[in-house]
Amino acid sequence: MTVDELDTRILRLLLDQPRTSVREYARILGIARGTLQARLDRLERDGVITGTGPALSPAALGHPVLAFVHIEVTQGHLDDVGDALAGVPEIVEAFSITGGGDLLTRVVARDNAHLEDVIQKLISLPGVVRTRTEVALRERVAYRLLPLVESIGRTARR
């Protein structure tokens, strides 16, 4: 999908001011509300905008420990293990990967003992051969998309 300059202006506003109304976005952008709504609908339909819910903090929810757990899976069991991971609430993301391991999960926990319990639960899943865990010490770059959107916007203007 091609994102043009107006799309990037819309996305920048959504990221900068996520609680503003569509009417106010249209006013700020200087476009008709119907034009804005059509753009938003297209961006959602094309998968550019994937959600509108609040961003939650696992740490504020009592799970300040963040770890990345690499999981090696028995050949032919990747889908089964992937499905089983969805049943572990402390896993907030999971990806199939190349390199050392088959899956990479982002795990949150209350403390190190809780993290160990989660890892033991993962090891006990049918099809899991071994895990390797890396604990995050400090977030250096928070999840962000605004710099990417701005870069795409600069490219669209050329």
Buried (B, 14 or more C-beta within 10 A) or exposed (E): EEBEBBBBBBBBBBEEEEEEEEEEBBEBBEBEBEEBBEBBEEBEEEEBBEEEEEEEEBEEEEBEBBBBBBBBBEEEBBEBBBEBBEEBEBBBEBEEEEEEBBBBBBBBBBEEEBBEBBBEBBEEBEBBBEBEBEEEEEEEEEEEEEEEBBEBBEEBEE
